[in-house]
Amino acid sequence: MNQSEVGWCWCLLLCNVDTLPIDHEVWQGYVAHLPRPDGEWLALGALEHCVLGEDHLDPLGELQRWLDRRTGIAFGVVSYDLRGHIEPTLGAHPDPAAPPVLAFFRPRTLLFRESGSWKVVHNHSPWPDDQLVHLAGKSARPLAMKRIALHPSISRERYLSDVGQLLEHIRIGDIYEVNYCQTFTADALPEDPYALWRELCRQTEAPMAGYFSIPGYALLCASPERYLQRHGNTIRSQPIKGTIRRGATPAEDAGLCEKLRNDPKEQSENIMIVDLVRNDLSRSALPGTVCVEELFGIHTFRTVHHMVSTIRAEVPAATPFTQLLRDTFPMGSMTGAPKISAMRLADRHEALRRGWYSGSLGWIDDHGNFDFNVIIRSLCLDERRGVMTCSVGSAITIQADAAREYDECLLKLEAIRCVLAG
């Protein structure tokens, strides 16, 4: 069984079934679904969970102890704010409304779909296996929702000014590249977040998508990007730097691919992050094993083309998951280079804290294998405050044009806005 795909979701049951009596509390509000081309997991509820706020003194140590004490696949989210526990000088004032820096759980009931068929891996619920398989195999109900508008947290003029100031830091040599993000917000929540996410996945076909929820928070993610994967002693990272729209015809599409492939500015962005990722992986890797499998690869998605590079390394068998997090998080594609300096400068200009955006969603098994994405192209729901946010960013280098970067942000936001508009 391929363990690279994960999900967990009482919400899925509620979305698919109108007649089955389900006690919502059985699933404890823990919800998610991680589809992939070669299969997917569906996990329901939480037998055990490890949810740690930013006020915890040692969240990574506590997570590793939790992983070591238990058996079975765990699924979870790593917040961008974890960086303050890896590099203390980046710590921010605690925010009571911020989502947890780490939220992991082991599912009460776990299913896996391979070759179109669902199978129950284990089941600690009141419902029999065949009923769960039937539920998992049903299509989600059609999306019906009121339109929700996203509003920018800063004006276009403020964005252009911020990028201009960041460019000045690049010109004087403070940094080489910075990922600068802006946030769009809505003071409303969708009635059916899971159905909304399913529609977003249908429209984007994002290969690293995922749905995740804990009590009070939900994440609707349509990410195309892998942060870090481990299989055996091999680890891989696939940073994305470089984006262009899809064409209206095959000929235009091919031309845009070539334009992206040969764009000096996009290549510059990409290679800076490749060098940063190589350096990050080398902290854990066996000497001489870090290599670039693919440089400037053009990967086509439903709404955009991306420039993707793949970096591979070998690590000692005993290397724990949290050590790899300490050595590589946050991912270079969402920071810039040098990493610490770039994050500090981004903090000065970004209007809102990133929270789960720029973090990572994924799974880890008993053998230390794992697969985590980059949380981009996502809606983050704060159910306690009734607020939804969507952040987007781009890499600023010496060759950047502020207006073009702003337009790139809107392009990345387009699919989400279309789904929210119905």
C-alpha positions in Angstrom: 0.0 0.0 0.0 1.3 3.4 -0.9 1.4 5.6 2.2 1.9 8.9 0.5 -1.7 10.0 0.6 -3.7 10.9 3.6 -7.1 12.2 4.8 -9.3 12.3 7.8 -12.8 13.7 7.9 -16.1 13.5 9.8 -17.1 16.4 7.6 -16.8 14.1 4.6 -19.4 11.8 6.1 -21.8 14.6 6.8 -21.3 16.0 3.2 -22.1 12.6 1.6 -24.8 11.2 3.7 -28.2 12.7 4.7 -29.7 9.6 6.4 -27.0 8.0 8.5 -27.2 9.1 12.2 -23.8 10.3 13.1 -22.7 11.7 16.4 -20.4 14.6 15.4 -18.5 14.3 18.7 -17.3 10.8 17.7 -15.0 12.4 15.2 -13.9 15.2 17.6 -13.9 17.8 14.8 -10.6 16.5 13.3 -11.1 16.6 9.5 -8.9 16.2 6.5 -8.4 14.6 3.1 -5.2 14.3 1.1 -5.8 13.1 -2.5 -2.9 12.2 -4.8 -2.8 10.7 -8.4 -1.9 7.2 -7.1 -4.4 7.0 -4.3 -5.6 8.7 -1.1 -6.1 8.3 2.6 -9.3 9.0 4.5 -8.9 9.2 8.2 -11.8 9.9 10.6 -11.5 11.3 14.0 -8.6 11.3 16.4 -7.6 8.4 18.7 -4.7 10.7 19.9 -3.7 14.2 19.1 -0.8 16.6 19.7 -1.9 20.2 19.4 0.6 22.8 20.6 0.3 26.6 20.7 3.1 29.0 20.1 3.4 29.6 23.9 4.7 26.0 24.3 8.4 26.1 25.3 9.5 23.1 23.1 6.9 22.2 20.5 9.3 20.2 18.3 10.6 18.2 21.3 7.1 17.5 22.5 6.0 16.4 19.0 8.9 14.0 18.6 8.2 12.5 22.1 4.5 12.1 21.0 5.6 10.4 17.7 8.0 8.1 19.5 5.5 6.9 22.1 2.8 5.9 19.6 2.3 3.7 16.6 0.4 4.3 13.4 0.3 7.0 10.7 0.0 10.6 12.0 -1.3 13.6 10.0 -0.8 17.2 10.7 0.0 20.8 10.1 3.1 22.8 10.8 2.6 26.5 11.1 4.9 29.1 9.6 5.1 30.5 13.2 7.1 27.4 14.2 10.1 29.3 12.8 10.3 31.3 16.1 11.1 28.1 17.9 13.8 27.2 15.4 15.3 30.7 15.2 14.4 32.5 18.4 15.3 36.0 17.0 12.2 35.6 14.7 9.8 35.1 17.6 6.7 37.3 17.6 4.4 38.4 20.4 2.0 35.6 21.2 -1.4 35.9 19.4 -4.2 34.2 21.2 -6.1 33.9 18.0 -3.3 32.3 16.0 -3.7 28.6 15.0 -1.5 26.1 16.8 2.1 25.9 15.6 1.8 22.1 15.5 -1.4 20.1 15.1 -1.0 16.3 14.6 -3.3 13.3 15.2 -3.6 9.6 14.7 -7.0 8.7 13.2 -9.7 6.7 14.9 -10.7 5.2 11.6 -8.5 5.0 8.5 -9.3 4.1 4.9 -7.2 4.0 1.8 -8.2 4.2 -1.9 -6.1 2.5 -4.5 -7.1 1.8 -8.2 -10.5 3.4 -7.5 -11.4 1.2 -4.6 -11.6 2.1 -0.9 -10.4 -0.3 1.8 -10.6 0.0 5.6 -7.1 0.0 7.2 -8.5 0.1 10.7 -11.8 1.1 12.3 -12.5 2.2 15.8 -15.9 3.7 15.1 -19.5 2.6 15.7 -20.0 1.9 11.9 -19.1 -1.3 10.1 -16.4 -1.4 7.5 -18.7 -1.9 4.5 -20.8 1.2 5.5 -17.6 3.3 5.7 -16.4 2.1 2.3 -19.8 3.0 0.9 -19.7 6.5 2.4 -16.1 7.1 1.2 -17.0 6.1 -2.3 -19.9 8.4 -2.7 -19.5 11.7 -4.5 -19.6 14.9 -2.5 -22.8 16.8 -2.9 -22.8 19.7 -5.4 -21.4 23.0 -4.1 -24.1 25.5 -3.2 -23.0 28.6 -1.4 -23.4 32.3 -1.2 -20.8 34.3 -2.9 -17.9 35.3 -0.6 -15.7 38.3 -1.6 -12.0 38.5 -0.5 -10.7 41.9 0.4 -7.1 42.9 0.3 -5.4 43.7 3.6 -3.3 46.3 1.8 -3.8 48.5 -1.2 -2.0 48.0 -4.5 -0.1 51.2 -3.8 1.1 49.9 -0.5 2.2 46.7 -2.1 4.2 48.6 -4.8 5.8 50.7 -2.1 6.8 47.7 0.0 8.3 46.0 -2.9 10.2 49.1 -3.8 11.7 49.2 -0.3 12.6 45.5 -0.4 14.3 46.1 -3.7 16.4 48.8 -2.1 17.6 46.2 0.5 18.5 43.9 -2.3 20.4 46.6 -4.2 22.5 47.4 -1.1 23.2 43.7 -0.5 21.2 43.0 2.7 19.5 40.1 0.9 19.4 38.4 -2.5 15.7 37.4 -2.6 12.6 37.7 -0.4 9.2 36.1 -0.6 6.8 39.0 0.1 3.2 38.0 0.8 -0.1 39.9 1.1 -3.3 38.6 2.6 -6.9 38.8 1.5 -9.7 38.4 4.1 -13.4 37.8 4.3 -15.6 38.2 7.4 -17.6 35.2 6.5 -17.2 31.4 6.4 -18.5 29.0 3.8 -21.5 26.8 5.0 -19.8 23.7 3.6 -16.0 24.1 3.7 -15.3 20.5 2.5 -17.5 20.9 -0.6 -15.8 24.2 -1.3 -12.4 22.5 -1.1 -13.6 19.7 -3.4 -14.7 22.2 -6.0 -11.3 24.0 -5.6 -9.5 20.8 -6.2 -11.7 20.0 -9.3 -10.8 23.4 -10.8 -7.1 23.4 -10.0 -6.1 19.6 -10.0 -3.3 20.6 -7.6 -1.1 17.6 -6.9 -0.3 18.5 -3.3 -3.8 19.5 -2.2 -5.2 18.8 1.3 -8.1 19.4 3.6 -7.5 19.7 7.3 -9.5 20.7 10.3 -9.2 20.8 14.1 -11.7 22.3 16.4 -11.8 26.0 15.7 -9.7 26.0 12.5 -9.9 24.6 9.0 -7.5 24.6 6.0 -8.7 24.3 2.4 -5.5 23.7 0.5 -4.9 23.5 -3.3 -1.1 23.5 -3.2 1.0 22.4 -6.2 4.2 22.3 -4.2 6.0 19.7 -2.2 8.1 20.9 0.8 9.8 17.7 1.9 9.3 14.0 1.3 11.2 11.0 2.8 11.1 7.5 1.6 13.6 5.2 3.3 16.8 7.2 3.7 16.1 9.5 0.7 14.7 12.9 1.1 13.4 15.2 -1.7 12.3 18.8 -1.9 10.7 20.4 -4.9 10.6 24.2 -4.6 8.5 26.2 -7.1 9.8 29.5 -8.3 8.5 30.9 -11.6 4.8 31.2 -12.6 3.0 32.0 -15.9 -0.6 31.7 -17.0 -2.0 28.9 -19.2 -2.6 29.7 -22.9 -5.9 29.7 -24.7 -4.6 27.4 -27.4 -2.0 24.6 -27.5 0.3 26.7 -29.5 0.0 29.7 -27.1 0.4 27.3 -24.2 3.7 25.9 -25.6 5.0 29.4 -26.2 4.3 30.4 -22.7 6.1 27.3 -21.4 9.2 28.3 -23.4 8.9 31.9 -22.2 8.9 30.7 -18.6 11.7 28.2 -19.2 14.0 30.9 -20.6 13.0 33.9 -18.4 16.3 35.1 -16.7 14.4 36.6 -13.8 12.5 33.4 -13.1 15.6 31.3 -13.5 17.4 33.6 -11.1 14.6 33.2 -8.5 14.7 29.5 -8.9 18.4 28.9 -8.7 18.7 31.1 -5.5 16.2 28.9 -3.8 17.8 25.7 -5.1 21.1 26.8 -3.6 19.3 27.6 -0.3 17.5 24.2 -0.2 20.8 22.4 -1.0 22.4 24.1 2.0 19.4 23.2 4.2 19.4 19.6 3.2 23.2 19.3 3.7 22.7 19.9 7.5 21.2 16.5 7.8 22.5 14.7 4.7 25.3 12.2 4.4 28.3 13.9 2.9 28.3 14.1 -0.9 24.7 13.0 -1.3 22.9 16.3 -2.0 22.2 16.7 -5.7 19.8 18.5 -8.1 17.7 15.9 -9.9 15.9 18.5 -12.0 16.6 22.2 -12.6 14.1 24.6 -14.2 11.6 21.9 -14.9 8.4 23.3 -16.4 5.4 21.6 -14.7 1.9 22.3 -16.1 -1.2 22.6 -13.9 -4.7 23.3 -14.8 -4.5 27.1 -14.4 -0.8 27.9 -14.5 2.7 26.7 -15.5 5.3 26.6 -12.8 9.1 26.3 -12.8 10.0 23.4 -10.4 13.4 22.1 -9.4 14.0 18.8 -7.4 16.8 18.4 -4.9 17.6 15.0 -3.4 19.8 13.8 -0.5 20.4 10.8 1.6 20.2 11.0 5.4 21.2 8.6 8.2 18.5 6.1 9.0 18.1 7.3 12.6 17.4 11.0 11.6 14.1 12.0 13.3 11.4 13.9 11.5 11.7 16.9 13.8 15.5 17.2 13.1 14.7 17.5 9.4 12.2 20.2 10.3 14.8 22.1 12.4 17.2 22.0 9.5 14.9 23.0 6.7 11.9 24.8 7.9 10.5 27.2 6.8 10.9 26.1 3.2 13.2 28.4 1.2 10.6 29.1 -1.5 8.5 31.0 1.1 11.3 32.9 2.7 14.1 34.1 0.4 17.8 34.2 0.8 19.6 34.5 3.1 16.7 32.9 4.9 16.9 34.6 8.3 17.5 38.1 6.9 14.8 37.7 4.3 12.2 36.6 6.9 13.1 39.6 9.1 12.6 42.0 6.2 9.4 40.4 5.1 8.1 40.7 8.7 8.6 44.5 8.6 6.3 44.9 5.6 3.7 42.1 5.7 0.5 43.4 7.2 -0.7 40.2 8.8 1.0 37.1 10.4 1.1 34.1 8.1 -0.1 31.5 10.5 -0.7 28.2 8.7 0.0 29.9 5.3 3.6 29.1 4.3 3.6 26.2 6.7 3.1 22.6 5.7 0.5 19.8 5.7 1.2 16.1 5.5 1.7 12.7 7.1 4.4 10.6 8.8 4.4 6.9 9.4 6.0 4.6 11.9 9.1 4.1 9.8 9.9 7.8 9.5 8.6 8.1 5.9 6.6 11.3 5.3 5.3 13.7 2.7 4.6 17.3 3.4 3.4 20.1 1.1 3.8 23.9 1.1 0.6 25.6 2.3 -0.1 28.0 -0.6 -3.2 28.5 -2.8 -5.2 28.0 0.4 -8.1 29.3 2.5 -7.5 29.4 6.2 -10.7 29.4 8.3 -10.8 30.8 11.9 -14.1 29.4 12.9 -14.0 31.1 16.3 -13.8 34.6 14.9 -15.7 33.9 11.7 -12.8 35.0 9.5 -11.4 33.5 6.4 -8.0 34.5 5.0 -6.1 33.7 1.8 -2.5 34.8 1.4 -0.4 35.0 -1.8 3.2 35.9 -2.4 6.0 36.1 -4.9 9.8 36.2 -5.0 11.3 39.6 -5.1 14.8 39.7 -6.7 16.9 42.5 -8.2 15.1 42.0 -11.5 11.6 42.2 -10.1 9.1 44.6 -11.4 6.6 45.5 -8.6 3.6 45.8 -10.9 4.3 42.5 -12.5 4.7 40.8 -9.1 1.4 42.2 -8.0 -0.3 40.8 -11.1 1.4 37.4 -10.4 -0.2 37.4 -6.9 -3.6 38.0 -8.5 -3.0 35.2 -11.0 -2.3 32.8 -8.1 -5.5 34.0 -6.4 -7.7 33.6 -9.4 -8.9 30.0 -9.0 -9.9 30.6 -5.3 -11.8 33.8 -6.2 -13.7 32.0 -8.9 -14.8 29.2 -6.6 -15.8 31.7 -3.9 -17.8 33.6 -6.6 -19.8 30.4 -7.3 
